[in-house]
Amino acid sequence: MSEIKLFIEGEQTMQHLGARLAELCGGRGLVFLDGDLGAGKTTLSRGLIRGLGHEGPVKSPTFTLVEPYEIGTVRVFHFDLYRLEDPEELEFMGARDYFQNDALCLIEWPHRGAGFLPKPDLTITISAEANGRSLSLLPQGPRGESWCAVLVQEFK
C-alpha cells in the first residue's frame, strides 16, 4: 500500500482519528508523528492514548522526552524528541527497552532519532491547512497497511 492522504477538520476529529487508530493497533506497534510545531502531533497522540482507555491528562513529553502510560495490560510510550541533541542520547536513556512487540510507541520528531530508531509500522506527517490538517499516512509494514486500509475508508 502506498501513501494515503487525509484531510482532518478540527481537534475533535483529530482525536477521533487517534482513537480509531488505537482500536486498530490494539496498543501494539511503532508510529512516527512528523510535522511542524503546533501541527497536531500531540492532539493525535492524545486521542490515541485516550482511545486505549487512559482517562487522565495527556501532555507533550517535550521536557521528559518520554511519557509512559500503563492502561490495564497495555503499555504506551509517548516520545517527543524535539529537544534531543544527538540520537545517541536515546541509547543512554535505555530507549531500546521501550521498543518491544508488546508495547505501543508514539514518536514525535522521529528524524531527531535517525539511525537509532527501528523502522515504524506507520509514519504520519501532519501539515496545517487553512481549515484543518492535511495528513499523509505512510504504512511501512503489514501492521501499518492493515491500519491504513481501514482508516482510508472511514476518514476519506
TORTIFI-181695 format. One record per residue: x, y, z of N, C-alpha, C in turn; residue in three letters; residue number from 1. Coordinates in pm, 1 decimal. Example, Ala and Ser with C-alpha at 12.3 -4.5 7.8 and 13.67 -1.06 7.14 Angstrom:
% TORTIFI-181695
+----------+----------+----------+----------+----------+----------+----------+----------+----------+------+------+
|     n_px |     n_py |     n_pz |    ca_px |    ca_py |    ca_pz |     c_px |     c_py |     c_pz | resn | resi |
+----------+----------+----------+----------+----------+----------+----------+----------+----------+------+------+
|   1319.0 |   -569.0 |    780.0 |   1230.0 |   -450.0 |    780.0 |   1320.0 |   -330.0 |    780.0 |  ALA |    1 |
|   1285.0 |   -225.0 |    708.0 |   1367.0 |   -106.0 |    714.0 |   1290.0 |      3.0 |    787.0 |  SER |    2 |
+----------+----------+----------+----------+----------+----------+----------+----------+----------+------+------+
This chain:
% TORTIFI-181695
+----------+----------+----------+----------+----------+----------+----------+----------+----------+------+------+
|     n_px |     n_py |     n_pz |    ca_px |    ca_py |    ca_pz |     c_px |     c_py |     c_pz | resn | resi |
+----------+----------+----------+----------+----------+----------+----------+----------+----------+------+------+
|     85.0 |   -118.3 |      0.0 |      0.0 |      0.0 |      0.0 |     88.9 |    123.7 |      0.0 |  MET |    1 |
|     48.9 |    222.6 |    -77.7 |    126.8 |    345.1 |    -85.9 |     70.4 |    450.5 |      9.5 |  SER |    2 |
|    129.2 |    566.1 |      3.3 |     92.0 |    677.3 |     90.8 |    -55.2 |    714.2 |     74.4 |  GLU |    3 |
|   -118.9 |    747.1 |    186.7 |   -259.8 |    785.3 |    188.5 |   -268.6 |    928.9 |    236.6 |  ILE |    4 |
|   -352.2 |   1008.1 |    171.4 |   -373.6 |   1147.6 |    211.3 |   -513.0 |   1160.8 |    271.9 |  LYS |    5 |
|   -519.4 |   1226.2 |    387.6 |   -646.6 |   1253.4 |    454.0 |   -651.9 |   1401.4 |    489.7 |  LEU |    6 |
|   -772.1 |   1455.3 |    496.3 |   -790.3 |   1592.0 |    545.3 |   -876.4 |   1584.0 |    671.2 |  PHE |    7 |
|   -827.7 |   1642.2 |    779.3 |   -896.4 |   1638.0 |    908.5 |   -931.4 |   1780.6 |    949.4 |  ILE |    8 |
|  -1057.3 |   1801.5 |    983.2 |  -1103.3 |   1933.4 |   1025.9 |  -1135.1 |   1931.2 |   1174.9 |  GLU |    9 |
|  -1062.9 |   2008.5 |   1252.5 |  -1092.1 |   2025.7 |   1393.9 |  -1020.9 |   1926.9 |   1486.1 |  GLY |   10 |
|   -999.5 |   1976.0 |   1608.1 |   -929.4 |   1897.8 |   1710.0 |  -1006.0 |   1770.1 |   1746.1 |  GLU |   11 |
|  -1136.7 |   1779.3 |   1751.9 |  -1218.4 |   1664.2 |   1788.5 |  -1204.2 |   1551.6 |   1685.8 |  GLN |   12 |
|  -1203.0 |   1587.1 |   1558.5 |  -1187.4 |   1486.2 |   1453.6 |  -1048.4 |   1424.4 |   1458.3 |  THR |   13 |
|   -946.8 |   1507.0 |   1488.8 |   -809.7 |   1455.7 |   1500.7 |   -802.6 |   1354.4 |   1615.2 |  MET |   14 |
|   -866.9 |   1386.5 |   1728.5 |   -866.5 |   1292.9 |   1841.0 |   -946.5 |   1166.9 |   1807.8 |  GLN |   15 |
|  -1052.6 |   1182.5 |   1730.6 |  -1131.1 |   1066.1 |   1688.6 |  -1047.3 |    973.5 |   1599.3 |  HIS |   16 |
|   -968.9 |   1032.2 |   1509.6 |   -877.7 |    952.7 |   1426.7 |   -779.6 |    876.0 |   1515.0 |  LEU |   17 |
|   -725.1 |    943.7 |   1615.9 |   -634.0 |    877.8 |   1709.1 |   -701.4 |    763.2 |   1782.2 |  GLY |   18 |
|   -825.3 |    785.7 |   1827.5 |   -899.8 |    681.4 |   1899.1 |   -925.9 |    561.9 |   1808.3 |  ALA |   19 |
|   -955.1 |    589.6 |   1682.4 |   -980.0 |    480.2 |   1588.2 |   -851.5 |    402.0 |   1561.8 |  ARG |   20 |
|   -740.3 |    471.4 |   1551.9 |   -610.8 |    405.3 |   1534.5 |   -578.7 |    320.2 |   1657.3 |  LEU |   21 |
|   -617.8 |    367.3 |   1775.9 |   -598.2 |    290.1 |   1899.2 |   -670.9 |    156.8 |   1891.2 |  ALA |   22 |
|   -794.2 |    160.1 |   1843.8 |   -871.9 |     36.3 |   1829.2 |   -803.6 |    -58.7 |   1732.3 |  GLU |   23 |
|   -753.9 |     -3.7 |   1622.9 |   -693.1 |    -87.1 |   1519.0 |   -560.9 |   -148.2 |   1563.0 |  LEU |   24 |
|   -479.0 |    -70.5 |   1634.0 |   -346.1 |   -121.4 |   1672.3 |   -350.3 |   -204.9 |   1798.8 |  CYS |   25 |
|   -455.5 |   -188.9 |   1878.4 |   -467.0 |   -268.8 |   1999.9 |   -354.7 |   -246.5 |   2100.6 |  GLY |   26 |
|   -291.5 |   -130.0 |   2093.4 |   -185.2 |    -99.2 |   2189.9 |    -51.0 |   -162.2 |   2156.1 |  GLY |   27 |
|    -30.2 |   -192.2 |   2029.4 |     96.1 |   -251.6 |   1985.2 |    144.5 |   -182.4 |   1857.7 |  ARG |   28 |
|    273.1 |   -157.7 |   1850.1 |    329.2 |   -103.1 |   1726.7 |    417.7 |     17.9 |   1748.9 |  GLY |   29 |
|    463.8 |     72.0 |   1637.4 |    551.7 |    188.4 |   1639.1 |    499.8 |    288.1 |   1535.2 |  LEU |   30 |
|    464.2 |    408.1 |   1583.3 |    408.5 |    512.4 |   1496.8 |    494.8 |    637.3 |   1508.7 |  VAL |   31 |
|    543.4 |    684.7 |   1394.2 |    616.8 |    810.1 |   1387.0 |    517.1 |    920.7 |   1355.7 |  PHE |   32 |
|    530.8 |   1034.8 |   1426.2 |    445.3 |   1151.5 |   1405.2 |    533.4 |   1269.3 |   1368.0 |  LEU |   33 |
|    517.9 |   1315.2 |   1244.8 |    601.6 |   1421.8 |   1192.2 |    517.2 |   1544.2 |   1162.0 |  ASP |   34 |
|    579.1 |   1661.5 |   1168.7 |    508.9 |   1785.8 |   1137.0 |    567.1 |   1899.9 |   1217.6 |  GLY |   35 |
|    536.0 |   2019.5 |   1174.7 |    587.3 |   2138.9 |   1241.7 |    528.1 |   2153.6 |   1381.7 |  ASP |   36 |
|    584.2 |   2246.4 |   1459.5 |    528.7 |   2279.9 |   1590.0 |    383.2 |   2321.8 |   1572.9 |  LEU |   37 |
|    296.6 |   2268.5 |   1656.7 |    155.8 |   2304.7 |   1652.3 |     74.8 |   2236.3 |   1543.5 |  GLY |   38 |
|    134.1 |   2140.2 |   1473.4 |     63.7 |   2073.8 |   1363.1 |    -49.6 |   1982.8 |   1411.7 |  ALA |   39 |
|    -34.2 |   1925.2 |   1531.2 |   -138.2 |   1835.7 |   1582.2 |    -88.3 |   1698.2 |   1623.3 |  GLY |   40 |
|     43.3 |   1682.7 |   1633.8 |    100.8 |   1553.1 |   1670.8 |     55.1 |   1509.1 |   1809.7 |  LYS |   41 |
|     59.1 |   1599.7 |   1906.1 |     17.4 |   1565.7 |   2042.4 |   -133.4 |   1546.6 |   2050.2 |  THR |   42 |
|   -209.2 |   1621.8 |   1972.8 |   -354.9 |   1604.8 |   1970.3 |   -389.9 |   1464.9 |   1920.4 |  THR |   43 |
|   -323.0 |   1420.9 |   1815.3 |   -345.7 |   1286.1 |   1764.1 |   -304.7 |   1182.1 |   1868.2 |  LEU |   44 |
|   -190.6 |   1204.6 |   1933.0 |   -144.1 |   1113.1 |   2038.2 |   -243.6 |   1107.2 |   2153.7 |  SER |   45 |
|   -297.5 |   1221.1 |   2191.3 |   -395.4 |   1228.4 |   2299.8 |   -517.6 |   1141.7 |   2266.8 |  ARG |   46 |
|   -567.3 |   1153.7 |   2143.3 |   -680.6 |   1073.0 |   2100.9 |   -648.4 |    925.0 |   2103.4 |  GLY |   47 |
|   -528.4 |    891.0 |   2062.9 |   -486.7 |    751.3 |   2060.6 |   -475.8 |    694.9 |   2202.8 |  LEU |   48 |
|   -410.2 |    766.9 |   2289.5 |   -389.0 |    719.0 |   2427.6 |   -522.4 |    711.4 |   2502.2 |  ILE |   49 |
|   -606.6 |    810.8 |   2483.5 |   -740.1 |    805.2 |   2546.0 |   -825.6 |    695.7 |   2483.3 |  ARG |   50 |
|   -806.5 |    670.8 |   2355.2 |   -878.1 |    564.3 |   2286.8 |   -843.3 |    426.2 |   2341.5 |  GLY |   51 |
|   -727.8 |    415.3 |   2403.6 |   -686.6 |    290.0 |   2467.0 |   -738.9 |    277.9 |   2610.0 |  LEU |   52 |
|   -803.6 |    386.2 |   2659.8 |   -866.0 |    380.7 |   2791.1 |   -805.4 |    470.6 |   2896.8 |  GLY |   53 |
|   -702.9 |    547.8 |   2863.3 |   -643.3 |    639.3 |   2961.2 |   -739.3 |    755.0 |   2987.4 |  HIS |   54 |
|   -760.5 |    787.3 |   3114.0 |   -856.8 |    891.8 |   3148.6 |   -793.8 |   1021.2 |   3198.0 |  GLU |   55 |
|   -667.8 |   1020.8 |   3230.8 |   -602.7 |   1141.3 |   3281.2 |   -551.6 |   1229.8 |   3169.2 |  GLY |   56 |
|   -474.0 |   1331.2 |   3206.4 |   -419.5 |   1422.0 |   3105.2 |   -315.7 |   1352.2 |   3016.6 |  PRO |   57 |
|   -304.9 |   1399.6 |   2894.1 |   -201.5 |   1353.6 |   2800.9 |   -133.3 |   1479.4 |   2750.9 |  VAL |   58 |
|    -11.3 |   1500.8 |   2795.3 |     61.0 |   1620.9 |   2756.4 |    181.6 |   1583.0 |   2672.0 |  LYS |   59 |
|    234.9 |   1680.4 |   2604.9 |    353.7 |   1656.1 |   2524.4 |    473.0 |   1632.6 |   2616.5 |  SER |   60 |
|    547.4 |   1525.7 |   2593.6 |    664.4 |   1497.3 |   2678.0 |    790.4 |   1571.1 |   2631.0 |  PRO |   61 |
|    775.4 |   1696.5 |   2593.7 |    887.4 |   1773.3 |   2540.6 |   1005.2 |   1778.8 |   2637.2 |  THR |   62 |
|    978.5 |   1794.8 |   2765.3 |   1088.8 |   1810.6 |   2861.2 |   1133.6 |   1678.7 |   2922.7 |  PHE |   63 |
|   1047.7 |   1578.0 |   2922.3 |   1085.0 |   1448.6 |   2979.5 |   1132.9 |   1351.4 |   2872.4 |  THR |   64 |
|   1115.6 |   1384.5 |   2745.7 |   1145.9 |   1301.6 |   2628.6 |   1050.3 |   1183.7 |   2611.3 |  LEU |   65 |
|   1010.3 |   1119.7 |   2720.0 |    915.8 |   1008.0 |   2708.6 |    818.9 |   1009.9 |   2826.3 |  VAL |   66 |
|    693.6 |    984.5 |   2795.3 |    589.6 |    974.8 |   2898.3 |    528.2 |    835.4 |   2886.7 |  GLU |   67 |
|    543.4 |    754.3 |   2993.1 |    486.4 |    618.1 |   2988.8 |    341.6 |    617.0 |   3039.3 |  PRO |   68 |
|    262.2 |    528.8 |   2981.1 |    123.3 |    508.5 |   3022.9 |    100.4 |    359.1 |   3036.1 |  TYR |   69 |
|     46.9 |    318.2 |   3149.2 |      5.7 |    179.5 |   3166.2 |   -145.1 |    180.5 |   3176.8 |  GLU |   70 |
|   -209.0 |    116.3 |   3079.6 |   -354.5 |    115.2 |   3069.9 |   -396.2 |    -31.6 |   3071.4 |  ILE |   71 |
|   -425.6 |    -83.8 |   3188.6 |   -451.8 |   -227.4 |   3200.1 |   -326.4 |   -303.2 |   3162.2 |  GLY |   72 |
|   -337.3 |   -388.9 |   3062.5 |   -220.4 |   -466.2 |   3017.0 |   -145.1 |   -395.9 |   2904.7 |  THR |   73 |
|   -195.5 |   -280.7 |   2861.7 |   -133.5 |   -206.9 |   2750.7 |    -29.9 |   -109.2 |   2804.6 |  VAL |   74 |
|     87.2 |   -109.1 |   2738.1 |    193.0 |    -13.7 |   2771.4 |    216.3 |     77.1 |   2651.8 |  ARG |   75 |
|    206.2 |    208.7 |   2676.7 |    227.6 |    307.8 |   2571.9 |    342.1 |    398.6 |   2615.3 |  VAL |   76 |
|    431.1 |    425.9 |   2521.6 |    540.9 |    518.4 |   2546.2 |    531.8 |    629.9 |   2442.3 |  PHE |   77 |
|    505.3 |    751.0 |   2491.9 |    487.7 |    867.8 |   2405.7 |    616.6 |    949.5 |   2411.8 |  HIS |   78 |
|    689.6 |    952.0 |   2302.3 |    816.6 |   1023.2 |   2293.0 |    797.9 |   1156.6 |   2221.7 |  PHE |   79 |
|    872.1 |   1257.4 |   2265.5 |    883.6 |   1383.7 |   2193.9 |   1033.0 |   1412.7 |   2186.2 |  ASP |   80 |
|   1090.4 |   1397.3 |   2067.8 |   1235.6 |   1409.4 |   2051.8 |   1280.2 |   1548.8 |   2009.4 |  LEU |   81 |
|   1191.1 |   1646.9 |   2019.4 |   1221.3 |   1781.9 |   1974.3 |   1350.6 |   1836.3 |   2036.8 |  TYR |   82 |
|   1370.9 |   1812.0 |   2163.7 |   1487.8 |   1866.8 |   2234.5 |   1610.1 |   1775.6 |   2229.2 |  ARG |   83 |
|   1600.1 |   1663.7 |   2162.4 |   1712.0 |   1569.1 |   2155.1 |   1826.7 |   1630.6 |   2075.4 |  LEU |   84 |
|   1944.2 |   1630.3 |   2133.3 |   2061.4 |   1687.2 |   2066.3 |   2128.8 |   1584.9 |   1975.1 |  GLU |   85 |
|   2130.6 |   1459.5 |   2018.5 |   2200.8 |   1354.2 |   1946.3 |   2123.2 |   1223.3 |   1964.8 |  ASP |   86 |
|   2101.6 |   1146.5 |   1857.9 |   2028.2 |   1020.4 |   1871.1 |   2088.5 |    924.9 |   1974.2 |  PRO |   87 |
|   2217.0 |    939.2 |   2000.2 |   2283.7 |    852.3 |   2097.1 |   2229.0 |    871.9 |   2239.2 |  GLU |   88 |
|   2168.5 |    988.5 |   2265.0 |   2106.2 |   1012.3 |   2395.2 |   1998.5 |    907.5 |   2423.5 |  GLU |   89 |
|   1932.9 |    859.0 |   2319.1 |   1830.9 |    755.6 |   2336.3 |   1891.7 |    626.7 |   2389.9 |  LEU |   90 |
|   2013.0 |    597.1 |   2345.8 |   2083.5 |    478.2 |   2395.5 |   2113.4 |    492.7 |   2544.7 |  GLU |   91 |
|   2157.7 |    611.3 |   2583.1 |   2192.2 |    635.2 |   2723.6 |   2071.3 |    625.6 |   2815.6 |  PHE |   92 |
|   1953.7 |    659.6 |   2765.1 |   1834.2 |    652.7 |   2849.6 |   1766.1 |    516.0 |   2843.0 |  MET |   93 |
|   1828.0 |    421.8 |   2770.1 |   1774.4 |    286.0 |   2764.5 |   1650.2 |    273.1 |   2677.4 |  GLY |   94 |
|   1639.8 |    355.9 |   2574.2 |   1519.0 |    358.7 |   2491.9 |   1493.7 |    228.5 |   2416.9 |  ALA |   95 |
|   1596.0 |    150.3 |   2389.0 |   1574.5 |     22.9 |   2318.3 |   1476.0 |    -66.6 |   2393.6 |  ARG |   96 |
|   1476.3 |    -56.6 |   2524.7 |   1385.8 |   -138.8 |   2605.8 |   1238.8 |   -106.0 |   2579.4 |  ASP |   97 |
|   1211.3 |     14.0 |   2531.5 |   1073.3 |     54.5 |   2505.7 |   1017.5 |     -9.6 |   2378.5 |  TYR |   98 |
|   1105.5 |    -39.6 |   2283.3 |   1061.8 |    -86.8 |   2152.5 |   1043.9 |   -239.0 |   2150.4 |  PHE |   99 |
|    949.4 |   -285.0 |   2226.5 |    919.2 |   -427.5 |   2232.8 |    786.6 |   -453.1 |   2163.4 |  GLN |  100 |
|    766.5 |   -576.1 |   2119.9 |    644.7 |   -610.1 |   2044.8 |    516.9 |   -595.8 |   2125.3 |  ASN |  101 |
|    526.3 |   -593.1 |   2256.4 |    404.2 |   -585.6 |   2338.1 |    372.3 |   -444.2 |   2384.4 |  ASP |  102 |
|    433.0 |   -344.2 |   2321.4 |    409.8 |   -204.9 |   2360.1 |    376.2 |   -121.6 |   2237.0 |  ALA |  103 |
|    319.0 |     -5.0 |   2261.7 |    294.5 |     92.4 |   2156.1 |    385.2 |    212.0 |   2182.1 |  LEU |  104 |
|    461.7 |    250.4 |   2081.5 |    547.9 |    368.2 |   2091.9 |    503.4 |    471.4 |   1989.2 |  CYS |  105 |
|    475.9 |    592.2 |   2038.6 |    441.2 |    706.4 |   1955.2 |    558.9 |    801.6 |   1960.5 |  LEU |  106 |
|    614.3 |    836.8 |   1846.1 |    735.6 |    918.1 |   1846.5 |    715.9 |   1044.6 |   1764.1 |  ILE |  107 |
|    712.0 |   1158.6 |   1835.0 |    708.2 |   1288.8 |   1770.2 |    851.1 |   1330.8 |   1737.9 |  GLU |  108 |
|    870.5 |   1394.7 |   1625.1 |   1001.1 |   1440.5 |   1576.6 |   1097.0 |   1322.2 |   1556.2 |  TRP |  109 |
|   1054.7 |   1217.5 |   1485.4 |   1137.9 |   1097.1 |   1472.1 |   1270.7 |   1119.8 |   1400.1 |  PRO |  110 |
|   1277.8 |   1220.0 |   1312.3 |   1403.7 |   1242.1 |   1240.7 |   1519.0 |   1274.5 |   1335.7 |  HIS |  111 |
|   1488.1 |   1323.0 |   1454.4 |   1593.8 |   1354.5 |   1552.5 |   1653.8 |   1227.7 |   1614.5 |  ARG |  112 |
|   1586.9 |   1115.1 |   1595.4 |   1638.0 |    986.5 |   1644.2 |   1687.3 |    897.8 |   1531.9 |  GLY |  113 |
|   1709.2 |    957.0 |   1413.2 |   1752.1 |    880.1 |   1295.8 |   1879.3 |    801.3 |   1325.2 |  ALA |  114 |
|   1880.9 |    678.0 |   1278.1 |   1996.1 |    591.4 |   1298.8 |   1984.1 |    507.2 |   1424.4 |  GLY |  115 |
|   1896.5 |    547.0 |   1514.5 |   1875.8 |    471.2 |   1637.8 |   1739.6 |    403.1 |   1638.2 |  PHE |  116 |
|   1638.7 |    472.4 |   1590.5 |   1501.9 |    421.6 |   1596.9 |   1479.9 |    306.2 |   1500.0 |  LEU |  117 |
|   1402.3 |    207.0 |   1541.3 |   1367.3 |     99.5 |   1448.1 |   1268.3 |    148.7 |   1343.1 |  PRO |  118 |
|   1247.0 |     68.5 |   1242.1 |   1152.5 |    101.9 |   1135.2 |   1011.2 |    103.2 |   1192.3 |  LYS |  119 |
|    934.7 |    209.7 |   1162.2 |    798.6 |    218.9 |   1216.7 |    699.9 |    131.8 |   1137.7 |  PRO |  120 |
|    585.5 |    107.3 |   1199.1 |    475.1 |     43.7 |   1127.9 |    404.3 |    147.2 |   1040.3 |  ASP |  121 |
|    404.7 |    272.4 |   1088.3 |    332.3 |    379.0 |   1020.7 |    399.0 |    512.7 |   1051.0 |  LEU |  122 |
|    412.5 |    595.1 |    948.1 |    457.1 |    733.2 |    965.0 |    341.6 |    823.9 |    925.1 |  THR |  123 |
|    306.2 |    915.2 |   1015.4 |    200.2 |   1011.7 |    988.8 |    263.4 |   1150.7 |    987.5 |  ILE |  124 |
|    251.1 |   1218.9 |    875.2 |    302.4 |   1355.4 |    862.4 |    183.0 |   1449.3 |    858.5 |  THR |  125 |
|    184.7 |   1547.9 |    948.2 |     71.9 |   1639.8 |    963.1 |    114.9 |   1780.0 |    920.6 |  ILE |  126 |
|     33.1 |   1842.6 |    836.6 |     59.5 |   1980.2 |    790.9 |    -65.6 |   2064.0 |    812.1 |  SER |  127 |
|    -44.3 |   2186.0 |    859.3 |   -156.8 |   2279.0 |    877.9 |   -205.2 |   2328.1 |    743.3 |  ALA |  128 |
|   -337.2 |   2337.2 |    731.0 |   -400.5 |   2397.2 |    613.8 |   -502.5 |   2496.2 |    665.1 |  GLU |  129 |
|   -559.3 |   2575.6 |    577.0 |   -649.9 |   2683.7 |    616.2 |   -759.9 |   2638.9 |    712.4 |  ALA |  130 |
|   -829.4 |   2533.0 |    681.1 |   -943.6 |   2490.9 |    762.6 |   -920.6 |   2362.6 |    839.8 |  ASN |  131 |
|   -797.5 |   2317.9 |    850.2 |   -774.1 |   2192.2 |    920.9 |   -632.4 |   2143.5 |    902.8 |  GLY |  132 |
|   -619.0 |   2011.8 |    893.1 |   -487.5 |   1949.8 |    881.3 |   -487.5 |   1849.2 |    766.2 |  ARG |  133 |
|   -379.1 |   1849.7 |    692.9 |   -356.9 |   1750.2 |    588.7 |   -267.0 |   1643.4 |    650.1 |  SER |  134 |
|   -307.8 |   1518.7 |    638.9 |   -230.2 |   1408.0 |    693.5 |   -184.1 |   1317.1 |    581.4 |  LEU |  135 |
|    -59.9 |   1280.7 |    587.9 |     -3.1 |   1184.2 |    495.7 |     31.6 |   1060.5 |    578.2 |  SER |  136 |
|    -32.7 |    947.6 |    548.4 |     -9.2 |    822.5 |    620.6 |     72.8 |    730.6 |    531.5 |  LEU |  137 |
|    190.1 |    692.7 |    578.2 |    278.0 |    605.1 |    501.9 |    299.8 |    476.4 |    579.7 |  LEU |  138 |
|    228.4 |    369.0 |    541.7 |    249.7 |    241.0 |    609.1 |    384.7 |    183.2 |    568.0 |  PRO |  139 |
|    455.6 |    123.4 |    665.1 |    587.8 |     69.9 |    636.1 |    599.9 |    -75.6 |    679.8 |  GLN |  140 |
|    488.6 |   -144.1 |    674.6 |    486.2 |   -285.1 |    709.8 |    343.1 |   -334.1 |    711.0 |  GLY |  141 |
|    323.5 |   -464.0 |    730.1 |    188.7 |   -521.8 |    726.3 |     92.3 |   -462.9 |    829.2 |  PRO |  142 |
|    141.9 |   -434.8 |    949.5 |     54.0 |   -374.2 |   1051.6 |      1.9 |   -239.4 |   1005.0 |  ARG |  143 |
|     92.5 |   -154.0 |    963.5 |     55.0 |    -20.7 |    916.8 |    -37.8 |    -27.0 |    797.0 |  GLY |  144 |
|    -14.7 |   -121.3 |    708.7 |   -102.1 |   -136.3 |    591.6 |   -243.7 |   -173.5 |    632.9 |  GLU |  145 |
|   -255.7 |   -263.9 |    729.4 |   -390.7 |   -303.9 |    772.3 |   -461.6 |   -188.7 |    842.8 |  SER |  146 |
|   -389.4 |   -109.9 |    922.4 |   -449.3 |      5.6 |    989.0 |   -498.3 |    107.0 |    885.4 |  TRP |  147 |
|   -413.1 |    134.9 |    786.6 |   -446.2 |    236.1 |    685.5 |   -562.5 |    192.8 |    597.0 |  CYS |  148 |
|   -573.3 |     64.5 |    569.3 |   -683.6 |     15.0 |    486.2 |   -818.1 |     50.9 |    548.8 |  ALA |  149 |
|   -826.0 |     47.0 |    680.9 |   -949.7 |     82.5 |    749.4 |   -964.7 |    234.0 |    757.9 |  VAL |  150 |
|   -858.6 |    303.5 |    797.8 |   -865.9 |    448.4 |    816.5 |   -903.4 |    521.4 |    688.3 |  LEU |  151 |
|   -851.2 |    476.6 |    575.0 |   -881.0 |    545.3 |    449.5 |  -1028.8 |    533.7 |    414.9 |  VAL |  152 |
|  -1091.9 |    422.9 |    451.1 |  -1234.1 |    405.8 |    426.2 |  -1319.5 |    495.7 |    516.8 |  GLN |  153 |
|  -1274.7 |    512.5 |    640.5 |  -1354.5 |    585.6 |    738.4 |  -1332.6 |    736.7 |    740.3 |  GLU |  154 |
|  -1216.1 |    782.6 |    694.9 |  -1184.3 |    924.5 |    706.2 |  -1165.3 |    995.2 |    573.2 |  PHE |  155 |
|  -1188.5 |    927.9 |    463.0 |  -1172.4 |    993.3 |    333.6 |  -1292.7 |   1072.9 |    293.7 |  LYS |  156 |
+----------+----------+----------+----------+----------+----------+----------+----------+----------+------+------+
